Amino acid sequence: MRKIAIFNPLRFFDLENTVSVFKYGSTIRSNVAFNTRIHDFIVVIDEGLEKAIKWHQTMMTDYPYHYSRISILGPKFISKFQRYSKLCPIFYNSCVIKYGVISKDDLADSLINWTSPFVLSRFQKMIFPVGVIDTYLQSLISQCDSQTTRLFLLSLCEDDIFYRIKCNHNLKNSLINFNNQERKVSLLEFLRKIVNSSYAGDIRFLFNDNSIKLSEKELYDSLPFLTARYLPSIIHYFQNNKSGFAIEGASLSTLNELCKLAKSITDKMACNLMNNPMSGMNSEFCVSEDWSSFIKLFFNERITLKINPSREWRANEFLKLPNEFKSRASRIAARKRFLKLLPINILFSKYIDSLHPSTLPWSPNVIDETIRRYNFKCSLLSVLKNILFNFGRIVSNTLL
């Protein structure tokens, strides 16, 4: 059994360079056994290597039992190891409670440029601040929510001009119908895509059939919190892009009521975690009036997102995505296009080249494949890091 109760995460704020603390993971959603389950936190510290060294040095002095035997390598090594790679710029301790330490500049880079799916996926889902949250980070999280909405709307628009040519053998008809790509997806399915994206390509779940069950449980347990984050962004997005976009199955007043209920539930959870960071959704929380009203309204109203965007919209919105993701998606799409061009008549090349800007991101499943490949590389690095973390713990336990 882990020594959960002996350390309050609010103590992190006693250290000079602590910026913010966030809680995420299954214990927020769990209603049993808070004192025996692993609690997941992210501790954000001031940017820069020197401040990271100072933070770890203070922690090793005040709370040496938080660190495994890896601490013998010193705070400088741990700080460099933490900041070693942009793919996974975080150092985890799990001897008492599980928390990852990340510098503010690395977190900002992950939220703005999406350099680390490992960090990004945690901030795209259910996560709450513990104590005071840095206003700059709060604005970056809101910005990230908007980008996440844009990404998964684009993922519904995937198309492949080459597949149409191959199937129809009629280039002219394929192009005439190019803009006729109406898609409809439920709000639940949209939120499911966001949750599932963090599991896609993760090396820990490649051969684990439980990943589907885990993602579904996470989706339904965190439904009010995901709704509170993304539904206002979707409504705002659709109101600003009325041509080709519509929300069906519910009136605007119903959507606003759903947002209000979701925000009320989210605010209560945030308040609970502010008072007691080791708490979560107890049984009373899940049977509250707001919770029941939210679930009833969410599933009684068949909220559907309908999109039929133009090629120009897709091209422009793709260019607004974070540079790191945009670069990776473009390379994958270009590779797919090159392979599919081989059997196509060379006479089509001029026409295909003219469509290049608007078809680049939308080869079949290119966004999903980008997420999957990106997650795989990041999860592989995190596994290698965890091997070192856990090796230090094993050595520590053996010596004790």
C-alpha positions as CSV (number, residue, x, y, z in Angstrom):
1,M,0.0,0.0,0.0
2,R,1.4,3.4,-0.9
3,K,1.9,6.1,1.7
4,I,-0.7,8.4,0.2
5,A,-1.9,10.3,3.2
6,I,1.5,11.5,4.4
7,F,2.0,14.2,1.7
8,N,-0.3,16.9,0.7
9,P,0.3,18.2,-2.8
10,L,-0.4,21.7,-1.7
11,R,3.0,21.6,0.0
12,F,4.6,21.9,-3.4
13,F,3.7,25.6,-3.2
14,D,6.0,26.0,-0.2
15,L,8.9,25.6,-2.7
16,E,10.1,28.8,-4.3
17,N,10.0,27.8,-7.9
18,T,6.6,26.0,-8.0
19,V,4.3,27.6,-10.5
20,S,1.2,25.4,-10.6
21,V,0.0,21.9,-9.7
22,F,-2.6,19.9,-11.7
23,K,-4.4,16.6,-10.9
24,Y,-5.4,14.2,-13.6
25,G,-6.1,10.5,-14.0
26,S,-8.5,7.8,-12.8
27,T,-8.6,8.9,-9.1
28,I,-10.5,12.0,-10.0
29,R,-13.2,9.8,-11.6
30,S,-13.1,7.1,-9.0
31,N,-15.6,6.9,-6.1
32,V,-13.8,4.3,-4.0
33,A,-10.5,3.7,-2.3
34,F,-8.9,7.1,-2.6
35,N,-6.3,6.2,0.1
36,T,-5.0,3.1,-1.7
37,R,-5.0,4.2,-5.3
38,I,-2.3,6.0,-7.3
39,H,-3.0,9.8,-7.5
40,D,-1.5,11.5,-10.6
41,F,-0.3,15.1,-10.4
42,I,1.7,17.4,-12.7
43,V,3.9,20.0,-10.9
44,V,4.9,23.0,-13.1
45,I,8.1,24.7,-12.0
46,D,9.8,27.9,-13.2
47,E,11.4,27.7,-16.6
48,G,15.1,27.2,-17.2
49,L,17.6,24.5,-16.2
50,E,19.0,26.4,-13.3
51,K,15.6,26.8,-11.6
52,A,14.9,23.1,-12.2
53,I,18.1,22.2,-10.5
54,K,17.3,24.4,-7.6
55,W,13.8,22.9,-7.3
56,H,15.0,19.3,-7.3
57,Q,17.8,20.2,-4.9
58,T,15.3,21.7,-2.4
59,M,13.0,18.7,-2.8
60,M,15.8,16.2,-2.2
61,T,16.7,18.1,1.0
62,D,13.2,18.5,2.4
63,Y,11.6,15.3,1.0
64,P,14.4,12.8,0.2
65,Y,11.9,9.9,0.5
66,H,10.2,11.1,-2.7
67,Y,13.2,10.1,-4.8
68,S,14.5,6.7,-5.6
69,R,18.2,5.8,-5.6
70,I,18.5,7.7,-8.8
71,S,18.8,10.8,-6.6
72,I,22.5,9.8,-6.0
73,L,23.2,11.2,-9.4
74,G,22.2,14.6,-8.1
75,P,19.7,17.4,-9.0
76,K,21.7,18.5,-12.0
77,F,21.5,15.1,-13.7
78,I,17.8,14.8,-12.8
79,S,17.0,18.3,-14.2
80,K,18.8,17.6,-17.5
81,F,17.2,14.2,-17.7
82,Q,13.8,15.9,-17.2
83,R,14.4,18.4,-20.0
84,Y,16.3,16.0,-22.2
85,S,13.7,15.5,-24.9
86,K,10.8,17.7,-26.2
87,L,8.8,14.5,-26.8
88,C,8.7,13.8,-23.1
89,P,10.0,16.8,-21.0
90,I,8.9,15.5,-17.6
91,F,10.4,13.7,-14.6
92,Y,8.2,11.4,-12.5
93,N,8.4,10.5,-8.9
94,S,6.1,7.8,-7.6
95,C,7.6,6.7,-4.2
96,V,5.0,8.5,-2.2
97,I,2.5,9.9,-4.6
98,K,2.9,10.0,-8.4
99,Y,3.8,13.3,-9.8
100,G,5.5,14.5,-12.9
101,V,7.7,17.6,-12.8
102,I,7.8,19.8,-15.9
103,S,9.3,23.3,-16.5
104,K,6.9,26.0,-17.5
105,D,8.6,26.7,-20.8
106,D,8.4,23.0,-21.8
107,L,4.7,22.9,-20.9
108,A,4.0,26.1,-22.8
109,D,5.8,24.6,-25.8
110,S,3.7,21.4,-25.5
111,L,0.4,23.4,-25.4
112,I,1.3,25.9,-28.1
113,N,3.3,23.8,-30.6
114,W,2.2,20.3,-29.5
115,T,5.7,19.1,-29.3
116,S,4.8,16.4,-26.7
117,P,1.7,14.3,-27.1
118,F,2.6,12.7,-23.7
119,V,2.0,16.1,-22.0
120,L,-0.7,17.4,-24.4
121,S,-3.0,14.4,-24.1
122,R,-3.2,14.9,-20.3
123,F,-4.3,18.6,-20.8
124,Q,-6.8,17.7,-23.5
125,K,-8.8,15.6,-21.2
126,M,-10.0,15.8,-17.6
127,I,-7.5,17.8,-15.5
128,F,-7.9,20.2,-12.7
129,P,-5.6,22.8,-11.0
130,V,-4.7,22.3,-7.4
131,G,-4.2,25.6,-5.6
132,V,-3.5,28.7,-7.6
133,I,-3.2,28.3,-11.4
134,D,-0.8,30.5,-13.4
135,T,-2.9,32.9,-15.6
136,Y,-0.5,32.4,-18.5
137,L,-1.0,28.6,-18.4
138,Q,-4.7,29.1,-18.1
139,S,-4.8,31.1,-21.3
140,L,-2.6,28.5,-23.0
141,I,-5.0,25.7,-22.0
142,S,-8.0,27.6,-23.4
143,Q,-6.0,28.2,-26.6
144,C,-5.2,24.5,-26.7
145,D,-8.9,23.6,-26.3
146,S,-9.7,25.7,-29.4
147,Q,-6.9,24.0,-31.4
148,T,-8.2,20.6,-30.3
149,T,-11.7,21.4,-31.5
150,R,-10.2,22.6,-34.8
151,L,-8.2,19.4,-35.2
152,F,-11.0,16.9,-34.6
153,L,-13.4,18.9,-36.8
154,L,-10.8,18.6,-39.6
155,S,-10.4,14.9,-38.9
156,L,-14.1,14.5,-40.0
157,C,-13.2,16.1,-43.4
158,E,-10.6,13.6,-44.5
159,D,-10.9,12.9,-48.2
160,D,-8.7,11.3,-50.9
161,I,-9.0,12.6,-54.5
162,F,-6.9,9.6,-55.6
163,Y,-9.2,7.0,-54.2
164,R,-12.1,8.7,-56.0
165,I,-10.3,8.6,-59.3
166,K,-9.4,5.0,-58.8
167,C,-12.9,3.9,-57.9
168,N,-14.9,6.1,-60.4
169,H,-12.4,6.2,-63.3
170,N,-13.8,9.6,-63.9
171,L,-11.7,12.5,-62.8
172,K,-14.3,15.1,-63.8
173,N,-17.1,13.6,-61.6
174,S,-14.7,13.1,-58.7
175,L,-13.8,16.8,-58.8
176,I,-17.4,18.0,-59.2
177,N,-18.3,16.1,-56.0
178,F,-15.2,17.1,-54.2
179,N,-17.0,19.8,-52.1
180,N,-20.0,17.5,-51.4
181,Q,-18.6,15.9,-48.3
182,E,-21.2,16.4,-45.7
183,R,-20.4,14.7,-42.4
184,K,-22.6,14.1,-39.4
185,V,-21.3,13.0,-36.0
186,S,-22.8,13.0,-32.6
187,L,-21.4,15.1,-29.8
188,L,-20.7,11.9,-27.9
189,E,-18.7,10.5,-30.8
190,F,-16.7,13.8,-31.1
191,L,-15.7,13.7,-27.5
192,R,-14.9,10.0,-27.9
193,K,-12.4,10.8,-30.6
194,I,-10.6,13.2,-28.2
195,V,-10.4,10.6,-25.4
196,N,-9.4,7.8,-27.8
197,S,-6.6,9.9,-29.3
198,S,-4.5,9.6,-26.2
199,Y,-4.6,5.8,-26.4
200,A,-3.9,5.6,-30.1
201,G,-0.4,4.4,-30.8
202,D,0.5,4.2,-27.1
203,I,3.0,1.3,-26.8
204,R,1.5,0.4,-23.5
205,F,-1.8,-0.4,-25.1
206,L,-0.8,-1.9,-28.5
207,F,-1.3,-5.5,-27.2
208,N,-3.8,-4.7,-24.5
209,D,-7.4,-5.3,-25.3
210,N,-8.4,-3.3,-22.2
211,S,-7.6,0.0,-23.9
212,I,-11.1,0.2,-25.5
213,K,-12.8,-0.5,-22.2
214,L,-10.5,2.0,-20.4
215,S,-11.2,4.7,-23.0
216,E,-15.0,4.1,-22.8
217,K,-15.0,4.2,-19.1
218,E,-13.0,7.4,-19.1
219,L,-15.3,8.9,-21.6
220,Y,-18.5,8.3,-19.7
221,D,-17.0,9.2,-16.3
222,S,-15.7,12.5,-17.6
223,L,-18.5,13.4,-19.9
224,P,-19.7,16.6,-18.0
225,F,-16.1,17.8,-17.7
226,L,-15.4,17.3,-21.4
227,T,-18.7,18.9,-22.3
228,A,-17.8,22.0,-20.2
229,R,-14.5,22.3,-22.0
230,Y,-15.4,21.6,-25.6
231,L,-19.1,22.4,-26.2
232,P,-18.8,26.2,-25.7
233,S,-15.8,26.1,-28.1
234,I,-17.8,24.1,-30.6
235,I,-20.8,26.5,-30.4
236,H,-18.5,29.5,-30.8
237,Y,-16.8,27.9,-33.7
238,F,-20.0,27.0,-35.5
239,Q,-21.5,30.5,-35.0
240,N,-18.4,32.0,-36.6
241,N,-18.4,29.5,-39.5
242,K,-22.1,29.3,-40.4
243,S,-21.6,28.3,-44.0
244,G,-21.4,24.5,-44.0
245,F,-21.7,24.1,-40.2
246,A,-24.7,23.3,-38.1
247,I,-25.6,21.8,-34.7
248,E,-28.7,19.6,-35.0
249,G,-30.9,17.9,-32.5
250,A,-31.0,20.7,-29.9
251,S,-31.8,24.4,-29.8
252,L,-29.3,27.0,-28.7
253,S,-31.1,27.4,-25.3
254,T,-30.8,23.7,-24.7
255,L,-27.1,23.7,-25.6
256,N,-26.6,26.6,-23.2
257,E,-28.4,24.8,-20.4
258,L,-26.2,21.7,-21.1
259,C,-23.1,24.0,-20.8
260,K,-24.4,25.5,-17.6
261,L,-25.0,22.1,-16.0
262,A,-21.6,20.8,-17.1
263,K,-19.9,23.9,-15.8
264,S,-21.7,23.6,-12.4
265,I,-20.5,20.0,-12.1
266,T,-16.9,21.0,-13.1
267,D,-16.8,23.9,-10.7
268,K,-17.9,21.7,-7.8
269,M,-15.2,19.2,-8.6
270,A,-12.6,22.0,-8.9
271,C,-13.7,23.3,-5.5
272,N,-13.4,19.8,-3.9
273,L,-9.9,19.4,-5.3
274,M,-8.9,22.8,-4.0
275,N,-10.0,21.9,-0.5
276,N,-8.7,18.3,-0.7
277,P,-6.3,17.4,-3.6
278,M,-6.6,13.7,-2.7
279,S,-10.4,13.6,-3.3
280,G,-12.4,12.7,-6.3
281,M,-16.0,11.9,-7.4
282,N,-17.6,10.3,-4.3
283,S,-20.9,8.5,-4.6
284,E,-22.9,11.6,-3.5
285,F,-21.2,13.6,-6.2
286,C,-22.4,11.2,-9.0
287,V,-26.0,11.2,-7.8
288,S,-26.3,14.9,-7.4
289,E,-29.2,16.8,-9.0
290,D,-26.9,18.6,-11.5
291,W,-25.3,15.3,-12.5
292,S,-28.6,13.6,-13.1
293,S,-30.0,16.5,-15.0
294,F,-26.9,16.7,-17.2
295,I,-26.9,13.0,-18.1
296,K,-30.7,13.1,-18.9
297,L,-30.4,16.2,-21.1
298,F,-27.2,15.0,-22.8
299,F,-28.7,11.6,-23.9
300,N,-32.3,12.7,-24.5
301,E,-31.2,15.4,-26.9
302,R,-29.4,13.8,-29.9
303,I,-26.9,16.5,-30.5
304,T,-25.3,16.1,-33.9
305,L,-22.5,18.1,-35.5
306,K,-23.0,18.6,-39.3
307,I,-20.2,19.9,-41.4
308,N,-19.8,20.4,-45.1
309,P,-16.9,22.7,-45.4
310,S,-15.2,24.1,-48.5
311,R,-11.8,23.2,-49.7
312,E,-10.6,26.7,-48.8
313,W,-11.9,26.4,-45.2
314,R,-10.0,23.1,-44.8
315,A,-6.8,24.5,-46.2
316,N,-7.0,27.6,-44.1
317,E,-7.9,25.8,-40.9
318,F,-5.1,23.2,-41.4
319,L,-2.6,26.0,-41.6
320,K,-3.8,27.3,-38.2
321,L,-2.9,24.1,-36.5
322,P,0.3,23.9,-34.3
323,N,3.4,23.8,-36.4
324,E,4.7,20.5,-35.1
325,F,1.5,18.6,-35.8
326,K,1.1,20.3,-39.2
327,S,4.6,19.4,-40.3
328,R,4.2,15.7,-39.3
329,A,0.7,15.5,-40.9
330,S,2.0,17.0,-44.2
331,R,4.9,14.6,-44.4
332,I,2.6,11.6,-43.9
333,A,0.1,12.9,-46.4
334,A,2.8,13.6,-49.0
335,R,4.2,10.1,-48.5
336,K,0.7,8.6,-49.1
337,R,0.2,10.8,-52.1
338,F,3.5,9.7,-53.7
339,L,2.7,6.1,-53.3
340,K,-0.8,6.5,-54.8
341,L,0.5,8.6,-57.7
342,L,2.5,5.7,-59.1
343,P,-0.4,3.8,-60.8
344,I,-2.2,6.9,-62.0
345,N,-1.8,8.2,-65.5
346,I,0.9,10.9,-65.7
347,L,-1.5,13.1,-67.7
348,F,-3.4,13.8,-64.5
349,S,-0.3,15.3,-62.8
350,K,-1.1,18.9,-63.7
351,Y,-4.6,18.6,-62.3
352,I,-3.5,16.9,-59.1
353,D,-0.8,19.5,-58.6
354,S,-3.4,22.2,-58.8
355,L,-5.3,20.6,-55.9
356,H,-2.2,20.1,-53.8
357,P,-2.9,22.8,-51.2
358,S,-6.4,21.7,-50.3
359,T,-5.9,17.9,-50.5
360,L,-2.6,17.7,-48.6
361,P,-3.8,16.9,-45.1
362,W,-6.7,14.7,-46.1
363,S,-5.4,11.4,-47.5
364,P,-7.4,8.6,-45.8
365,N,-7.1,8.8,-42.0
366,V,-4.0,11.0,-42.2
367,I,-4.8,12.9,-39.0
368,D,-5.5,9.7,-37.1
369,E,-2.3,8.2,-38.4
370,T,-0.3,11.3,-37.4
371,I,-1.7,11.1,-33.9
372,R,-0.9,7.3,-33.7
373,R,2.7,7.6,-35.0
374,Y,3.4,10.7,-32.8
375,N,2.0,8.9,-29.7
376,F,4.0,5.8,-30.4
377,K,7.4,7.7,-30.5
378,C,6.5,9.6,-27.4
379,S,5.2,6.6,-25.4
380,L,8.3,4.6,-26.4
381,L,10.5,7.4,-24.9
382,S,8.3,7.6,-21.8
383,V,8.6,3.9,-21.3
384,L,12.4,4.1,-21.4
385,K,12.3,6.9,-18.9
386,N,10.0,4.9,-16.6
387,I,12.4,1.9,-16.7
388,L,15.0,4.2,-15.2
389,F,12.5,5.6,-12.6
390,N,11.3,2.1,-11.6
391,F,14.8,0.7,-11.5
392,G,15.7,3.3,-9.0
393,R,12.6,2.4,-6.9
394,I,13.5,-1.3,-7.0
395,V,17.0,-0.6,-5.9
396,S,15.7,1.6,-3.1
397,N,13.2,-1.0,-1.9
398,T,15.9,-3.7,-2.0
399,L,18.3,-1.7,0.1
400,L,15.5,-0.9,2.6
